Amino acid sequence: MDDRRLLDSTEVATAGALDRIHQEFDRGFALVAQIDRPAVSVFGSARIREGDPAYAAARAIGNEFARQGWAVITGGGPGVMEAANRGAREAGGLSVGLGIELPHEQGLNPYVDLSYTFEHFYARKVCFVKPSEGFVVLPGGFGTLDETFEALTLIQTGKASMFPVVLFGSSFWDGLLDWIRTTLVGSGTIAERDLGLLHLTDDPAAAAKIVLDAYRVKS
């Protein structure tokens, strides 16, 4: 049973469907247990191509973390994901891809060393958070925003340990951050201190440093 059927209000979740979800969590956890070093998850659009500044930035970020001995985790696909995995591979680091089965998506990019392809988004998102000491988020669409706000919600509510969420690319993120400040904080739907969960930079080295420094403090 795929996600669409499982989430249909007229469908009943069968024991078989629930067992497949259980198995997927087991396999995902077994995969992330193989990550033998600190790890960062890097997110961004699959639609960005080589030659785009965001591709170059993601490649530099992946390279920077790998040179510091970290694993780099992405969704395993093209675009920003490919670039971050590529940068990690080029620096001799551990490059991880947590893919997802989608009808119109390509498979895993060629720069992944360790991978698993999920059927269910929610199992995949848990496996992004579990091994990660930080998220670095480059320009992306609905999926990127979903992963970002999922992490912020888990941290804000204490369901996950505090870790930095770094937004890369001020020209892309400034409008969203202005809306968060003026509308969400302004209306009282989040606290002003919640703004501290987000970090903004245009420098790949600075993006890595924010995560690395937080990890050193935590350790």
N, C-alpha and C positions, 0 to 999 in steps of 0.2 A: 504494500500500500504506500503510495507516494504522499508527499506533504499535502498536496491539494486535496486528495481524498480524505486524508487523516483529519484535516482541518475543516472539512465540510460538516456543517451542523447536522446534516441528515445521516452521517456515517457514524457507526459505532466502532470504537477502537478495539480491534480483535487482539487476542493474546499473541497471535503471530506478529502483528504490527508492533506491539509493545516490546516483544522479545527482540525484534530487529533493531529498535531504538537502543535497547539495553546493550546489544552486541556492538552497536556503533560507538557508544560511549566507552565500552571496554577496549575496543580497538584503538580509539582515539587516545585514551589514557595510556595504553601500551606504547603508542608511537611517541607521545611527548615524554614518556619516562626514559626514552633513549637519548634525550637531549641532555648532554653531560656537562653543561656550562650555563651561565646566565644567558637569558634570551630576551630579545625585543621583538615585538610584532610591528610590522610596517604595513600600512594600509594605503590604498589609493585606487584610482580608476584603472580598469582593464582597457579602456579606450585610448589611453595615452600611448603614443608611439615614440620610438627612438628618434631623437632630434628635438623633442619637446623639452623645455627646461625642467619640467617635473620628472621626466625620465632620468635626466642627468643627475638631478638632486637625489632621487631615490637610489640610484647606483652609487653615488658618493656616500650616502648614509649607510647603505649595506656594507660598503667597503670599510667605513670608519668603525662600525661595530665589530666587524670580523677582525680587524687589526688589533682591537682591544680584547680579543679572545671570546667574544660573544657569538651566540647563534642568532641568526636572522630568520624570523618566521614571517611568511606571507600567505596569502590565499592561493599561491601556487600558479596563478594564471598569468596572462600577458600584461602589458602596460607597466604601471608602477610596480606591481608584484614581480614581474620579470626583472625589472631594473634592480630592485633591492636584492633579489636572489643572485643576480649576476654580479653585483658589487661584492657580495659576501663570498661568492665562489672565487672571484678574481683575487681576493685577499687571502685565500686559503682557509676561510672560515666554514662553519657548518651552516648550510643553506636548507631551510625547511619549508615545505609547501603543504598547507592544509587546504586541499581543493574541495570543490563542491560540484555535484552533478547538476548541470543545467542544460536545457535543450539546445541553446544556441551559443554556448561557450566552448572555447577551445579547451584542450586538455592541459596538463601541467606543462609549465615552461621548461626549457632544457637545462636550467641552472639549479635545479633542485637536487639535493643529495638524499634527503629523507622526506618521505611524503605519505599522505593518506588522503583519499578522496571520500568525502562525506556525502550522504544523501540528504541529511537534515541540517538546516542552518543552525538550529539551536544547539545541537551537539558540537558542531564545528566552533561556534562562538565560545562555548565553555572551554574548548581545547586551545583557543587563542589566549584566553585569560590565564589558564592554569600555570603554564611555564613562564609567563612573561613578567619581566621586571619593569616594563614600560611599553607604551604604544607611541609610535610616530605616525602621524596621519597626514598624507599628502592630498592634493586635490582629487576629489572623487565624487561619486553620485550617491544614490539612495543607500546602497550597500555600505559604502564608506561611512556615511552619516549614522547608519544603524549601528555599526560596530563601535563608533566613537561614543554615541550616547548610551549604548549598553554599558560600556566600560565606566563612563561617568556615573551612571545610576548605581552600578555595583559598588563603586568606591564611596559615593555619597551616602549610601544606605548601610555601609559597613559589611556588605556581603562579600567584598573582596578586599584584600590588603591594599593600603594606599600605594599607588604607583603613578608616575607622571604620564600625562597624556599631552603629547607635543603636537601642535598644529604647525605644519610647515607650509609657508607661502602666505605672507600677509595680504597680498592683493586678492587672494582667493578667499581667505577666512575673515577679513576685516568686517565685512557686512554682517556675517553671522554673529561675530563677537559683539558688534554694536547692538544688534537686536537682543542678544542675551543680556547685555548690560542695561539697556534702556527698557526693554519690555519684560523680561523675566525677573530681573532684580527689581526693576521699577514697580512691578505689580506685586512683588512679594512672593512670587511662585517659587523662586529659589533665594537662598541667602547670599548676601554679597561675598561672604567667605567662599562660596562655591566657585567663584571665579578663579580662585587659587588652584583649582584642580586642572586648569588649562594653561599651557605655555605656548607662546607664539614665537617663531623664529624664521629667518630666511637663510640661515647658515647651516649647512649639513653638520659641520663640526660642533656647532652649538647645540643642535638637536641631540646629537649623541651625548654631549657633555651633561645636559640636563638629566638624562636617564642614568648615565654612569655615576654622577654625583649623588643622585637619590639612592642608588643601590649601595654606594659606599657608606652613606649615612645609616642606612637600614642594616647593613652588615656589621 
